[in-house]
Amino acid sequence: NGHRLADPDSFRVLAQKSWDQRGKFSTAFNPCVAMPFGPWDTLARTRTKILINGEQLDADPDTFSVVRWMPGSLLTWRDKNGLQRKVLDKENLAWDEDLTKHCLDFSLLEKKVFWRKGPACKQEELPGLDPEQFQPISDAVAQYQDSLYTIIETESGDRKLEIVKLDDPNLIINKRFNAGKRHGYLLTRAEGWPYHSGLHVFESDGPLILLDNRSPDEREAHLNDHPFLRRWYARDNRYIYSFDGAQLWRYRTADPKQVRLIWKEQHSGYGYGVNYKTGYLDGKITDDGEFIPAPRNEATK
């Protein structure tokens, strides 16, 4: 959302896209890196111009819309003058379009989408999809409109693709714990090396509500030797859920609305020194798996 402080309407950043299109939850993520994958393309506008990486486009800013944006390679747009196409780098575009050059789980070409079906980089096209709307999330999960495309590896090493329809067409999968209308959608990551990404979907008892004031992002979740020190919490009409990025726990509770988190400040020297707050369920878990919230102080409600 960059803009000029003195005159905000004179310049603003419309969007940025990383050249690395594996998704921000890719297992290639380095927890010691404070910034997302780079380098990036930056799309901006002034009152009279559209700029890509500081270079002016022959585009009308008031009717400009992106059709296909391959960071570092290509930008195609539509405005009042019709469809226009600009190659940003010929060598990058040739590499992006040549599936023999890379072996990604999801490959987005100019007009086609592929997924890696098998060993030796065996690729299969997903027909009828707009690559600009296809968003890889992790090594195994991508979102296309109201559906999740999930790559599953069987015990025999085979790979298959499953399509999961979201119960909320407006839901954007952008964190580890995502709450739909009646389902939770969890981006999982098994411990060990190499890590394996996955998707876990569970049905909730009524609307699912995230408890966190703000969910920890991917960098914050890696601020210790444990892959996911910080947890995600949610409740429905009957249960409390706790998710650490690898495993989900569910506890019965008499009144989920009474459950609260307590926040503790901690310090990590993992990669870099930082203070951060971690949320914990305020209460206790009985031997039979029921969560009993701590009594609330009426004076501090």
N, C-alpha and C positions, 0 to 999 in steps of 0.2 A: 504493500500500500504506500510506496514511496511517492512523495510529492514535495513541491517547494513550499517551505513554511510561509514565506512572505506572500505567495500568490498560489494557493493550492490548486486552483483550476487551470493554471498555465502548463503544468506538467504532472503526470502521474503514471506510475507503473501499473500496467494492466494485468500482467502475469509473468511468472518465471517458470521455466521448465529445465530440469536437470538433463544433462546429456545421458546420464545413467537412468535407464527406464525399467530397472528391475523392481521398483517399488520400495517405499521407505521401510518396509518390514522384511526386506530381503535378508537372508542369513549372511550376506556379504557385509552387513552393517558392522562398522568398527566402533565399539562403545567408547574408545578413546578419542574419537573424532567429534568435535563439538558441533560441526556443521553437517548438513545433509550432503548427499552425493553431488559432486560438481565435476566439471564446470557447468554453467547454466546459460541458457538464452534468456534475454530480458526483452519483453514486449512493452512498449510505453507509448503514450500519446501526449501531444500538446494540443492547443486549440485548433491547430491547422495541419498537424502532421501525425503519422504513425511511424514509430521507430522500432527496428529490431536490432538489438545490440548496438544502439547508437546510430545505425544507418537508416536514413529516411526511405520509406517505401512509397511507391506511386499508388497511394491509397487514400480514399476519402474517410477521414476519422469518424464522421457521424454515421456512416452506413457500414463500417468495417466489421467483419466477423470472420473468425478463424474457421477454415474448412479442414486443413490438415497441417499440423505443426510437428515436424520431426527435429528435435533440438540439435543444433549444430549441422543440420543437413538441408532442411527444406521448410518453406512456409508457403502454404496456399491459403488464399482468403477470397472472400466475396464482398463487394461493395456495390455502389450504384452503377459502376462501370462493368460489372460482371465478375466472372471468375478469373483470378490472377494467380500466378505461380512463380515463386522465386527460389532458386537453388542457392543455399547459403554456402555449401561446400561440396563440390563435385565428388571428391574422394570419399568424404564421409557418407554421402548419399549412396554411392556405389557399394560401400561396405555394408551399410544398413540393409540394402536390398538383396545382398548376396547371403543366403542362408548357410552357405558352406563356410563362411568366415566367422560365424559365431554359433554358440550352442545354448541359447537362452531358453528358459522354460516357456516363456511367451515372447514371440517376436512380432513386432508391429512394423509392417512395411508401409509404403505410401498408400496402398489401396487394399491390403490384405492383412489378416491376422493368422498366425500359426501358433501351435503349441508343440512342445517336444514330446512325441509319443513314445519314443523308445531309445535304446542305446545308439551310439555312433551318431548322435544328433539327428535321429529320424524325426522329421517334422511333418505335421498334418495341418492343412488349412481348416480354419473355422469359417465356413462360407456365410456370406450375407451380413457380416459385421462391419461396422464403421470403425476403423482403427483409432480415430480421434476420440471416440467415446469409450474405447476399451482401456481400462486402467489396471495394469498389474499392481498388486498390493504386496505380495511376497513371492517366494519361489514357487508356491503352490496355489496361490489364490489370486484371481483377478475379478474386477467388477465390470459388468457391462449393463448399464441402465439398472433394471431391477433384478438382476441375476448375478450370482457368483459362479465363476468357472473355477473348479477345483481339481487339481491333479493329485491323484491318489496312487501311491506305490504299494503294490501287493507284496506278500511275503516272498513270492517267487522273483521279485524284482521287476515285474511288469508294471506299466503305467497305464492308468485309465483316467478319463475325464468325466467328471460329474457336474451337472448344472443345478444349482440350488436357487429356487425362486425366493426372493425376500418377501416377508409378510408385510413390509411397508415399502411401497415403491419409491418413497422419498428418502429412504435411509441410505446414507453414505458410509461405507466401511472405512473408517479413518483412525481407528485405535484398536488396541488388542481386544477390548471387551465392548461389543456393540449391542445396543438394546433395540430390538424390533417391537412390534405390537404384542406378540405372544411368543417370541423366540429370542434367544440370545445367540449371537454369532461371535465366536471366539477365534482369534488368530493364534494358533498354538505354535510352540517351538520347543521341541524336545531337548533335554539336556544331553550333553555328550558332544563328541566331535566326529564327523561333521553334524551340525544341527540339521534337523528336519522340520520344515514348516508344514502346517496343516490347517484344517478348519474343523471346528467342533460346533455343532448346532444343537441346542437343547430347547425343549418346550417349557415355557414358564407357566405358572399358575396365575393367570391374569397379566395385566401390564407389568413390564419389567422396567424398573427405575434404577439408574445408576446412583450410587450413594456419594461418590467422590465429588467434592466441590469442583475439582478439575482433574481429569484422568492424567496420570503420569505419561509423558511422551516416551518415545523409544530411548532417547538418551538418558532421561531420568531413571528409567527402569534398569539401566545398566550401571548404576553408580556404586556397585560393590562387586565382590567376587561371585556372588550368586547371580545367575543370568537375569533374574527379575526380583530384585530385593523388594520393590514396591508392588503392592497388590491392587487389584481392581475389585470393587464391591458393588453388589446390586441387591435389590429386594423385589419380591412380588407379593401376592396376597397371602402367601403361606411360608415362604422360605427366604433365607439370606444366602447369598452366593459370594464366594471368595475365589478369585482367580489370580494365579501368579505367572501367567504366560505359558505354563506347561500343563498345569492341572487345575481342575475346577472342583471346589468343595461346596456342598449344599447342606444347610442346617435348617431344621424345622424351628419355628419360633411362634409364640402365641400372638404377638402383635408386631409384625415387621415394621410398622410405622414408628415404633418406639426405639428402633435400633439406631445408634449413633456411632460415629467414628471419633476416636481421639487421635490427636496429631502430636507426634514427637519429632523434635529436631535432632538430626543426626549429621555426622560428618563422614565423608568418604575421601580417601586419597587414591582411589582407583583411577589411574589415568591422569587425574588432576584433582586438586583439593577443592571441595565444595561442601557447603552446608545445604541441607534439604530437609523437608518434612515428610514423614511417612504416616499414613493412616492405619489405625488398628481398630478392630471391632471392640466396642466398649461393653464388656460383659464376659460371660464364661460359657464354655461348651460342656454339656454333661456327657456322661459315659455313653448314653444312648443316642448321642448326636443331636441333641436339642440345644439351641442357643438361647440363653437367658440374658436379656439386656441388663446392664447395671441400673440400679434405681436412679432416677433423674432428680436433681436438686431443683425443686420448684422455684426457688429464688433466682436461679440462673437460666431458666427456660427462655 
